[in-house]
Amino acid sequence: MEEVENKISLRSELLRKAIHISSSLIPLSYYFIEKDILIIFLYVFGFLLMLMDLTKLRYQWVQRIYLKFLGPVLRSHELQNKKLFFTGGTYLVIAFLICVLLFSKPVAITSMLIIVFCDSAAAIVGKVYGKHFVKNKTLEGSAAFFITGVAVILLTPKATDSSNEFFLALSALLLTTIFEIIPNKIDDNISIPIFFGITYSILIKIFL
């Protein structure tokens, strides 16, 4: 969701979220390809991203090339923190891999799309309209997160044939929205889809 510290310009935020939204191609492709194929792709893609992140910390010339192309969309903590090995995009791919490995296909797809679209909506709304802050988040951003999540849930496949599953998904979304606004040191790109997927899966197990 939006971070009012580590600010970047609205234009850079929009570009960052455009890149973020493009990652929806991964969960959308899961509709059409086998689980094993997607897992292999995510392993390879994730390894390459981690290698790039670690290489740019070690070699200045790699860092210069990296910053030339991606510097404008990186937050200040991604630029300045020498102990921060991975950027948000790398964490996102790792989260996608964990979702595919742990959850059923419908839950995994929904979890991945939640972080892609809800986080993007929250960041943009929070930056443009955010006035009521909870630490480094805004209530306006949280509202955008939840509303966008409702749309995602309506459009994604369900794990069962029960009509009650929609309400369980909404409950998982509400808990995820609350979880997201609570300050923590875990990157949202990895914590949100996994938290939603675990919560959603548990609710299905208990009530259906």
VEXLUMTOR-571800 format. One line per 4 residues: their letters; for each residue x, y, z of N, C-alpha, C. Coordinates in nm, 3 decimals, padded with zeros to 5 digits, always signed. Layout:
N
A) X:Y:Z:X:Y:Z:X:Y:Z | ... .
This chain:
208
MEEV) +00.084:-00.119:+00.000:+00.000:+00.000:+00.000:+00.088:+00.123:+00.000 | +00.027:+00.241:+00.007:+00.104:+00.362:-00.007:+00.196:+00.381:+00.111 | +00.310:+00.443:+00.090:+00.403:+00.476:+00.196:+00.431:+00.625:+00.188 | +00.389:+00.699:+00.287:+00.404:+00.843:+00.281:+00.546:+00.884:+00.316 .
ENKI) +00.621:+00.796:+00.381:+00.764:+00.818:+00.388:+00.821:+00.749:+00.266 | +00.945:+00.774:+00.236:+01.003:+00.719:+00.113:+00.927:+00.770:-00.009 | +00.892:+00.899:-00.010:+00.808:+00.954:-00.116:+00.880:+00.956:-00.250 | +00.802:+00.933:-00.353:+00.846:+00.960:-00.488:+00.736:+01.044:-00.553 .
SLRS) +00.764:+01.105:-00.667:+00.666:+01.191:-00.731:+00.547:+01.109:-00.779 | +00.436:+01.180:-00.804:+00.316:+01.112:-00.853:+00.345:+01.045:-00.987 | +00.419:+01.114:-01.074:+00.453:+01.056:-01.204:+00.533:+00.927:-01.187 | +00.631:+00.931:-01.097:+00.712:+00.810:-01.072:+00.628:+00.701:-01.007 .
ELLR) +00.535:+00.742:-00.919:+00.447:+00.644:-00.855:+00.359:+00.575:-00.958 | +00.307:+00.653:-01.053:+00.223:+00.596:-01.158:+00.303:+00.500:-01.246 | +00.427:+00.537:-01.276:+00.513:+00.449:-01.356:+00.546:+00.322:-01.278 | +00.575:+00.339:-01.150:+00.606:+00.223:-01.065:+00.486:+00.128:-01.062 .
KAIH) +00.366:+00.183:-01.048:+00.248:+00.098:-01.039:+00.209:+00.039:-01.175 | +00.245:+00.109:-01.283:+00.223:+00.051:-01.416:+00.307:-00.075:-01.433 | +00.431:-00.068:-01.386:+00.518:-00.187:-01.388:+00.460:-00.295:-01.298 | +00.413:-00.250:-01.181:+00.354:-00.343:-01.083:+00.233:-00.415:-01.143 .
ISSS) +00.146:-00.339:-01.210:+00.025:-00.397:-01.268:+00.059:-00.493:-01.382 | +00.169:-00.464:-01.453:+00.208:-00.555:-01.562:+00.241:-00.695:-01.511 | +00.274:-00.705:-01.382:+00.302:-00.836:-01.324:+00.176:-00.922:-01.313 | +00.057:-00.861:-01.337:-00.068:-00.938:-01.335:-00.069:-01.044:-01.445 .
LIPL) +00.019:-01.029:-01.544:+00.029:-01.130:-01.649:+00.066:-01.267:-01.592 | +00.136:-01.266:-01.480:+00.176:-01.394:-01.419:+00.055:-01.467:-01.361 | -00.023:-01.406:-01.269:-00.142:-01.478:-01.221:-00.244:-01.505:-01.330 | -00.259:-01.413:-01.426:-00.355:-01.436:-01.534:-00.313:-01.555:-01.621 .
SYYF) -00.183:-01.571:-01.639:-00.135:-01.685:-01.719:-00.164:-01.818:-01.651 | -00.181:-01.813:-01.518:-00.208:-01.935:-01.441:-00.343:-01.995:-01.478 | -00.431:-01.916:-01.539:-00.557:-01.969:-01.590:-00.533:-02.072:-01.701 | -00.423:-02.056:-01.774:-00.405:-02.130:-01.899:-00.287:-02.228:-01.898 .
IEKD) -00.196:-02.215:-01.801:-00.079:-02.303:-01.801:-00.080:-02.392:-01.677 | -00.004:-02.499:-01.684:+00.004:-02.594:-01.574:+00.084:-02.535:-01.458 | +00.052:-02.582:-01.338:+00.119:-02.536:-01.218:+00.269:-02.557:-01.225 | +00.313:-02.674:-01.270:+00.456:-02.705:-01.275:+00.532:-02.611:-01.367 .
ILII) +00.470:-02.574:-01.478:+00.536:-02.482:-01.572:+00.553:-02.344:-01.509 | +00.448:-02.296:-01.440:+00.456:-02.165:-01.377:+00.559:-02.165:-01.264 | +00.567:-02.275:-01.190:+00.664:-02.285:-01.082:+00.806:-02.276:-01.137 | +00.833:-02.345:-01.245:+00.966:-02.339:-01.306:+00.998:-02.197:-01.351 .
FLYV) +00.901:-02.133:-01.416:+00.922:-01.995:-01.462:+00.952:-01.904:-01.344 | +00.875:-01.915:-01.234:+00.895:-01.827:-01.120:+01.027:-01.853:-01.050 | +01.068:-01.981:-01.045:+01.200:-02.013:-00.989:+01.310:-01.943:-01.069 | +01.303:-01.956:-01.200:+01.407:-01.898:-01.287:+01.403:-01.746:-01.281 .
FGFL) +01.283:-01.688:-01.295:+01.267:-01.543:-01.294:+01.311:-01.486:-01.159 | +01.269:-01.551:-01.051:+01.306:-01.506:-00.917:+01.456:-01.513:-00.895 | +01.518:-01.621:-00.942:+01.664:-01.635:-00.928:+01.736:-01.523:-01.003 | +01.690:-01.491:-01.124:+01.754:-01.386:-01.203:+01.740:-01.250:-01.135 .
LMLM) +01.622:-01.222:-01.079:+01.601:-01.096:-01.009:+01.688:-01.085:-00.884 | +01.698:-01.195:-00.808:+01.781:-01.194:-00.689:+01.928:-01.176:-00.727 | +01.969:-01.242:-00.834:+02.107:-01.230:-00.881:+02.137:-01.085:-00.921 | +02.042:-01.021:-00.990:+02.061:-00.882:-01.030:+02.070:-00.791:-00.908 .
DLTK) +01.982:-00.813:-00.810:+01.984:-00.731:-00.689:+02.116:-00.745:-00.614 | +02.164:-00.866:-00.603:+02.289:-00.889:-00.530:+02.410:-00.839:-00.607 | +02.403:-00.852:-00.739:+02.515:-00.806:-00.823:+02.531:-00.655:-00.818 | +02.418:-00.584:-00.817:+02.427:-00.438:-00.816:+02.481:-00.386:-00.683 .
LRYQ) +02.469:-00.465:-00.576:+02.528:-00.425:-00.449:+02.679:-00.442:-00.449 | +02.727:-00.534:-00.531:+02.870:-00.567:-00.532:+02.948:-00.488:-00.638 | +02.882:-00.460:-00.751:+02.951:-00.397:-00.862:+02.886:-00.262:-00.895 | +02.966:-00.157:-00.886:+02.915:-00.022:-00.909:+02.865:-00.001:-01.052 .
WVQR) +02.931:-00.062:-01.149:+02.890:-00.041:-01.287:+02.753:-00.102:-01.314 | +02.723:-00.215:-01.246:+02.591:-00.275:-01.258:+02.486:-00.185:-01.192 | +02.523:-00.129:-01.078:+02.431:-00.039:-01.007:+02.400:+00.085:-01.090 | +02.500:+00.138:-01.157:+02.478:+00.258:-01.239:+02.380:+00.230:-01.353 .
IYLK) +02.395:+00.115:-01.419:+02.303:+00.077:-01.527:+02.162:+00.056:-01.472 | +02.156:-00.011:-01.358:+02.027:-00.040:-01.293:+01.955:+00.090:-01.259 | +02.027:+00.184:-01.197:+01.966:+00.310:-01.155:+01.929:+00.397:-01.274 | +02.003:+00.385:-01.382:+01.972:+00.464:-01.501:+01.833:+00.433:-01.554 .
FLGP) +01.796:+00.305:-01.548:+01.667:+00.263:-01.602:+01.556:+00.260:-01.497 | +01.589:+00.221:-01.375:+01.485:+00.201:-01.274:+01.491:+00.300:-01.158 | +01.596:+00.381:-01.152:+01.612:+00.474:-01.041:+01.490:+00.561:-01.012 | +01.424:+00.617:-01.116:+01.310:+00.706:-01.089:+01.191:+00.639:-01.020 .
VLRS) +01.178:+00.507:-01.031:+01.062:+00.441:-00.971:+01.095:+00.373:-00.839 | +01.220:+00.383:-00.795:+01.259:+00.321:-00.668:+01.233:+00.418:-00.554 | +01.190:+00.364:-00.440:+01.170:+00.446:-00.322:+01.306:+00.472:-00.257 | +01.308:+00.572:-00.169:+01.435:+00.612:-00.109:+01.500:+00.499:-00.030 .
HELQ) +01.418:+00.417:+00.039:+01.478:+00.309:+00.117:+01.539:+00.202:+00.028 | +01.488:+00.189:-00.096:+01.545:+00.094:-00.190:+01.676:+00.146:-00.247 | +01.692:+00.277:-00.248:+01.814:+00.338:-00.301:+01.923:+00.351:-00.195 | +01.883:+00.377:-00.070:+01.979:+00.416:+00.032:+02.017:+00.305:+00.128 .
NKKL) +01.930:+00.208:+00.148:+01.956:+00.104:+00.248:+02.049:-00.002:+00.192 | +02.172:-00.001:+00.238:+02.271:-00.098:+00.189:+02.242:-00.240:+00.237 | +02.162:-00.252:+00.343:+02.129:-00.383:+00.396:+02.007:-00.444:+00.328 | +01.941:-00.364:+00.243:+01.822:-00.412:+00.172:+01.866:-00.482:+00.045 .
FFTG) +01.869:-00.615:+00.050:+01.921:-00.693:-00.061:+01.829:-00.689:-00.183 | +01.699:-00.697:-00.161:+01.605:-00.713:-00.271:+01.510:-00.595:-00.283 | +01.470:-00.565:-00.406:+01.372:-00.460:-00.432:+01.231:-00.521:-00.426 | +01.130:-00.432:-00.434:+00.992:-00.479:-00.424:+00.954:-00.578:-00.531 .
GTYL) +01.005:-00.559:-00.652:+00.973:-00.651:-00.761:+01.022:-00.792:-00.736 | +01.140:-00.803:-00.675:+01.193:-00.935:-00.642:+01.107:-01.002:-00.536 | +01.070:-00.927:-00.433:+00.983:-00.982:-00.330:+00.849:-01.026:-00.388 | +00.800:-00.951:-00.486:+00.672:-00.985:-00.547:+00.679:-01.120:-00.617 .
VIAF) +00.785:-01.143:-00.692:+00.800:-01.272:-00.762:+00.817:-01.385:-00.661 | +00.890:-01.361:-00.553:+00.904:-01.463:-00.448:+00.768:-01.495:-00.388 | +00.688:-01.390:-00.364:+00.553:-01.409:-00.309:+00.466:-01.489:-00.406 | +00.475:-01.459:-00.535:+00.400:-01.534:-00.635:+00.436:-01.682:-00.628 .
LICV) +00.563:-01.711:-00.619:+00.609:-01.849:-00.613:+00.552:-01.919:-00.489 | +00.557:-01.852:-00.376:+00.505:-01.912:-00.252:+00.355:-01.937:-00.265 | +00.282:-01.842:-00.324:+00.137:-01.858:-00.342:+00.105:-01.980:-00.429 | +00.178:-01.996:-00.538:+00.154:-02.109:-00.629:+00.188:-02.240:-00.561 .
LLFS) +00.294:-02.240:-00.480:+00.336:-02.362:-00.411:+00.239:-02.401:-00.298 | +00.186:-02.302:-00.227:+00.109:-02.331:-00.105:-00.041:-02.345:-00.125 | -00.097:-02.267:-00.217:-00.242:-02.255:-00.223:-00.300:-02.324:-00.348 | -00.431:-02.354:-00.339:-00.501:-02.404:-00.457:-00.497:-02.298:-00.566 .
KPVA) -00.520:-02.338:-00.690:-00.511:-02.243:-00.801:-00.603:-02.122:-00.782 | -00.732:-02.138:-00.748:-00.818:-02.019:-00.731:-00.768:-01.925:-00.622 | -00.725:-01.980:-00.510:-00.676:-01.897:-00.400:-00.546:-01.828:-00.439 | -00.458:-01.899:-00.506:-00.330:-01.842:-00.549:-00.352:-01.727:-00.647 .
ITSM) -00.439:-01.746:-00.744:-00.466:-01.641:-00.843:-00.523:-01.516:-00.775 | -00.621:-01.536:-00.688:-00.681:-01.422:-00.617:-00.578:-01.352:-00.530 | -00.497:-01.428:-00.459:-00.395:-01.370:-00.372:-00.297:-01.284:-00.451 | -00.255:-01.333:-00.566:-00.159:-01.259:-00.648:-00.221:-01.133:-00.705 .
LIIV) -00.346:-01.142:-00.749:-00.412:-01.023:-00.806:-00.446:-00.920:-00.699 | -00.467:-00.966:-00.576:-00.492:-00.873:-00.465:-00.373:-00.778:-00.447 | -00.253:-00.834:-00.442:-00.137:-00.747:-00.421:-00.111:-00.660:-00.543 | -00.136:-00.712:-00.662:-00.109:-00.634:-00.784:-00.202:-00.513:-00.793 .
FCDS) -00.331:-00.536:-00.783:-00.427:-00.428:-00.808:-00.461:-00.348:-00.682 | -00.477:-00.416:-00.569:-00.515:-00.343:-00.447:-00.402:-00.253:-00.399 | -00.281:-00.304:-00.403:-00.167:-00.224:-00.361:-00.149:-00.102:-00.452 | -00.169:-00.123:-00.581:-00.156:-00.012:-00.676:-00.262:+00.095:-00.650 .
AAAI) -00.386:+00.051:-00.631:-00.495:+00.147:-00.604:-00.470:+00.223:-00.475 | -00.424:+00.152:-00.373:-00.398:+00.215:-00.244:-00.288:+00.319:-00.253 | -00.182:+00.286:-00.327:-00.069:+00.378:-00.339:-00.109:+00.506:-00.410 | -00.183:+00.493:-00.518:-00.221:+00.611:-00.597:-00.324:+00.696:-00.523 .
VGKV) -00.428:+00.631:-00.469:-00.531:+00.706:-00.395:-00.471:+00.770:-00.271 | -00.384:+00.694:-00.201:-00.321:+00.749:-00.082:-00.235:+00.870:-00.112 | -00.164:+00.868:-00.225:-00.078:+00.979:-00.262:-00.160:+01.101:-00.304 | -00.268:+01.079:-00.378:-00.346:+01.191:-00.431:-00.446:+01.245:-00.328 .
YGKH) -00.513:+01.154:-00.256:-00.623:+01.197:-00.169:-00.597:+01.173:-00.020 | -00.486:+01.110:+00.012:-00.462:+01.072:+00.151:-00.450:+01.191:+00.247 | -00.533:+01.193:+00.351:-00.531:+01.299:+00.451:-00.531:+01.244:+00.594 | -00.579:+01.121:+00.611:-00.590:+01.065:+00.745:-00.488:+00.951:+00.759 .
FVKN) -00.384:+00.979:+00.839:-00.270:+00.889:+00.843:-00.273:+00.794:+00.962 | -00.228:+00.672:+00.938:-00.197:+00.575:+01.042:-00.052:+00.537:+01.020 | +00.037:+00.601:+01.097:+00.182:+00.589:+01.072:+00.211:+00.634:+00.929 | +00.263:+00.543:+00.846:+00.299:+00.583:+00.709:+00.197:+00.537:+00.606 .
KTLE) +00.075:+00.505:+00.650:-00.034:+00.467:+00.559:-00.149:+00.565:+00.575 | -00.243:+00.560:+00.482:-00.361:+00.647:+00.492:-00.488:+00.565:+00.489 | -00.591:+00.615:+00.556:-00.721:+00.548:+00.556:-00.783:+00.550:+00.417 | -00.757:+00.656:+00.342:-00.808:+00.665:+00.205:-00.746:+00.555:+00.119 .
GSAA) -00.617:+00.532:+00.137:-00.550:+00.423:+00.065:-00.605:+00.288:+00.104 | -00.634:+00.270:+00.233:-00.690:+00.143:+00.280:-00.828:+00.119:+00.221 | -00.908:+00.225:+00.213:-01.041:+00.212:+00.153:-01.030:+00.171:+00.007 | -00.936:+00.231:-00.066:-00.914:+00.195:-00.206:-00.867:+00.051:-00.218 .
FFIT) -00.782:+00.008:-00.125:-00.735:-00.131:-00.121:-00.852:-00.226:-00.111 | -00.943:-00.198:-00.015:-01.056:-00.289:+00.008:-01.153:-00.289:-00.110 | -01.189:-00.171:-00.160:-01.285:-00.164:-00.271:-01.231:-00.235:-00.395 | -01.103:-00.214:-00.424:-01.042:-00.283:-00.538:-01.041:-00.433:-00.515 .
GVAV) -01.017:-00.473:-00.392:-01.017:-00.616:-00.359:-01.152:-00.681:-00.381 | -01.259:-00.608:-00.352:-01.394:-00.660:-00.377:-01.411:-00.691:-00.526 | -01.365:-00.599:-00.610:-01.374:-00.620:-00.755:-01.292:-00.741:-00.798 | -01.173:-00.755:-00.740:-01.088:-00.871:-00.773:-01.158:-01.000:-00.736 .
ILLT) -01.215:-01.004:-00.618:-01.283:-01.125:-00.570:-01.403:-01.160:-00.659 | -01.474:-01.058:-00.702:-01.589:-01.082:-00.790:-01.549:-01.143:-00.924 | -01.430:-01.110:-00.970:-01.388:-01.150:-01.105:-01.299:-01.274:-01.108 | -01.254:-01.321:-00.994:-01.163:-01.435:-00.993:-01.238:-01.566:-00.964 .
PKAT) -01.178:-01.680:-01.000:-01.243:-01.809:-00.978:-01.251:-01.842:-00.830 | -01.344:-01.929:-00.795:-01.361:-01.969:-00.656:-01.314:-02.113:-00.637 | -01.275:-02.143:-00.514:-01.218:-02.275:-00.484:-01.326:-02.382:-00.466 | -01.450:-02.339:-00.436:-01.559:-02.434:-00.415:-01.683:-02.387:-00.492 .
DSSN) -01.786:-02.467:-00.487:-01.913:-02.431:-00.551:-02.007:-02.359:-00.455 | -01.965:-02.338:-00.332:-02.052:-02.277:-00.232:-02.067:-02.128:-00.256 | -02.190:-02.081:-00.247:-02.216:-01.938:-00.262:-02.161:-01.859:-00.143 | -02.137:-01.929:-00.032:-02.084:-01.863:+00.087:-01.936:-01.827:+00.073 .
EFFL) -01.870:-01.885:-00.026:-01.726:-01.859:-00.038:-01.697:-01.712:-00.064 | -01.785:-01.646:-00.135:-01.765:-01.503:-00.163:-01.752:-01.425:-00.033 | -01.835:-01.456:+00.065:-01.832:-01.384:+00.192:-01.707:-01.420:+00.272 | -01.660:-01.543:+00.258:-01.534:-01.580:+00.322:-01.417:-01.504:+00.260 .
ALSA) -01.421:-01.489:+00.128:-01.316:-01.413:+00.060:-01.318:-01.267:+00.105 | -01.439:-01.210:+00.120:-01.450:-01.073:+00.169:-01.396:-01.061:+00.311 | -01.421:-01.161:+00.393:-01.369:-01.160:+00.530:-01.216:-01.163:+00.529 | -01.161:-01.247:+00.442:-01.015:-01.253:+00.430:-00.960:-01.119:+00.381 .
LLLT) -01.032:-01.056:+00.290:-00.989:-00.927:+00.238:-00.992:-00.820:+00.347 | -01.097:-00.819:+00.427:-01.108:-00.722:+00.536:-00.994:-00.739:+00.635 | -00.965:-00.863:+00.672:-00.855:-00.891:+00.765:-00.721:-00.851:+00.704 | -00.707:-00.871:+00.574:-00.584:-00.833:+00.505:-00.568:-00.682:+00.502 .
TIFE) -00.678:-00.610:+00.481:-00.674:-00.464:+00.480:-00.629:-00.412:+00.616 | -00.682:-00.472:+00.723:-00.642:-00.432:+00.859:-00.496:-00.469:+00.883 | -00.458:-00.588:+00.842:-00.319:-00.633:+00.858:-00.222:-00.539:+00.785 | -00.261:-00.495:+00.667:-00.172:-00.413:+00.585:-00.143:-00.277:+00.647 .
IIPN) -00.243:-00.222:+00.715:-00.224:-00.087:+00.769:-00.147:-00.089:+00.900 | -00.133:-00.206:+00.961:-00.054:-00.217:+01.085:+00.094:-00.212:+01.049 | +00.172:-00.124:+01.110:+00.314:-00.111:+01.076:+00.390:-00.241:+01.101 | +00.470:-00.283:+01.005:+00.558:-00.398:+01.022:+00.675:-00.382:+00.926 .
KIDD) +00.778:-00.461:+00.946:+00.902:-00.446:+00.869:+00.908:-00.539:+00.748 | +00.801:-00.616:+00.727:+00.799:-00.709:+00.614:+00.748:-00.636:+00.491 | +00.813:-00.656:+00.378:+00.771:-00.591:+00.254:+00.628:-00.632:+00.219 | +00.544:-00.533:+00.186:+00.403:-00.559:+00.153:+00.389:-00.657:+00.037 .
NISI) +00.482:-00.650:-00.057:+00.472:-00.736:-00.175:+00.476:-00.884:-00.140 | +00.538:-00.915:-00.029:+00.545:-01.056:+00.010:+00.446:-01.089:+00.123 | +00.422:-00.993:+00.212:+00.336:-01.023:+00.327:+00.187:-01.027:+00.291 | +00.144:-00.937:+00.204:-00.001:-00.925:+00.176:-00.057:-01.046:+00.102 .
PIFF) +00.000:-01.088:-00.012:-00.060:-01.203:-00.080:-00.054:-01.331:+00.003 | +00.052:-01.347:+00.080:+00.063:-01.468:+00.162:-00.036:-01.463:+00.278 | -00.050:-01.347:+00.342:-00.147:-01.335:+00.451:-00.288:-01.359:+00.399 | -00.322:-01.297:+00.286:-00.456:-01.317:+00.230:-00.478:-01.463:+00.196 .
GITY) -00.381:-01.526:+00.129:-00.397:-01.666:+00.088:-00.414:-01.760:+00.206 | -00.335:-01.739:+00.310:-00.346:-01.824:+00.430:-00.481:-01.804:+00.497 | -00.521:-01.677:+00.513:-00.649:-01.647:+00.579:-00.766:-01.703:+00.499 | -00.764:-01.681:+00.370:-00.869:-01.731:+00.280:-00.878:-01.884:+00.288 .
SILI) -00.763:-01.950:+00.283:-00.759:-02.096:+00.286:-00.812:-02.151:+00.418 | -00.773:-02.086:+00.528:-00.819:-02.130:+00.660:-00.971:-02.116:+00.673 | -01.023:-02.002:+00.627:-01.169:-01.980:+00.635:-01.245:-02.083:+00.552 | -01.193:-02.115:+00.434:-01.258:-02.219:+00.352:-01.255:-02.353:+00.424 .
KIFL) -01.141:-02.384:+00.485:-01.125:-02.512:+00.555:-01.221:-02.523:+00.673 | -01.240:-02.413:+00.743:-01.324:-02.415:+00.863:-01.473:-02.416:+00.830 | -01.514:-02.334:+00.734:-01.657:-02.311:+00.714:-01.718:-02.382:+00.594 | -01.636:-02.437:+00.504:-01.693:-02.504:+00.386:-01.652:-02.650:+00.380 .
